[in-house]
Amino acid sequence: MKTLSERLLFAMQQKGLNQAELASMSGTSQVTISNILNGITDVPRKGLEIANALDVSLNWLLNGIEDGVSISGKSGKTDSIVMTLLDNRLAAGNGVVNLEYPDAIRSIEFSPEKFMELFQRKTASNISMAIIDGNSMYDPDNEEISLKHGDIVFIDKSIQEFKNDGIYAFVFEGQARIKRLQYMSGYRLKVISDNPTYETEILEKDQVQSIHFIGKLIKKLPMEMLDL
């Protein structure tokens, strides 16, 4: 299945849904579903809602990649775990948000043993990687825990809400962001940029409820090219 329309049709058949039923479940119109099936629309505005209604991931629906992970079985080699770049189109409300991460590095391949050593888990289900764009999360005095432009980060997408203090990828007011979040009384959140030149934000309870969480950052891989 090489196209969005083919994957959508397959998923609809698996769920036993017609166009009208899927449109109703995803809060969109039957015309939208028809346009996708006919190849007229390739980036649906309610892609996330459609994927959720079909019980598939948005990444699979749009790109044919399941949760940013593929398994490579090469002749003469042990199967490896290939992490791919987080899909840069994520539905947020009624729109599509561009994460604006550079994609110079599109995948990283791990042996199962090395993956287990690094991530303490056997599979890469629900883990995606992204590349940091900008230095708002970089603190030169705390390099080990901050994020520098070009760093590769690994995101646990199974965490779809605020669990505890840490660095999260999320969409707020139409913008995709990676920030350190800290709980405050009254169900508020402190939004912290590790770079001391950036001001801390406070999100009130109603604002917190409007956040779409992409996931929580669990690892980083510093990337810096040096001349020799």
Stockholm file with secondary structure:
# STOCKHOLM 1.0

chainA/1-228         MKTLSERLLFAMQQKGLNQAELASMSGTSQVTISNILNGITDVPRKGLEIANALDVSLNWLLNGIEDGVSISGKSGKTDSIVMTLLDNRLAAGNGVVNLEYPDAIRSIEFSPEKFMELFQRKTASNISMAIIDGNSMYDPDNEEISLKHGDIVFIDKSIQEFKNDGIYAFVFEGQARIKRLQYMSGYRLKVISDNPTYETEILEKDQVQSIHFIGKLIKKLPMEMLDL
#=GR chainA/1-228 SS CCSHHHHHHHHHHHHTCCHHHHHHHHTSCHHHHHHHHTTSCSSCTTHHHHHHHHTCCHHHHHHSCBTTEEEECCTTSCCEEEEEBCCSEEEETTEEEECCCCCSCCEEEECHHHHHHHHSSSCCTTEEEEECCSSTTCCTTCTTTSCCTTCEEEEETTCCSCCSSEEEEEEETTEEEEEEEEEETTTEEEEECSSTTSCCEEECHHHHTTCEEEEEEEEEECCCCCCC
#=GC SS_cons         CCSHHHHHHHHHHHHTCCHHHHHHHHTSCHHHHHHHHTTSCSSCTTHHHHHHHHTCCHHHHHHSCBTTEEEECCTTSCCEEEEEBCCSEEEETTEEEECCCCCSCCEEEECHHHHHHHHSSSCCTTEEEEECCSSTTCCTTCTTTSCCTTCEEEEETTCCSCCSSEEEEEEETTEEEEEEEEEETTTEEEEECSSTTSCCEEECHHHHTTCEEEEEEEEEECCCCCCC
//
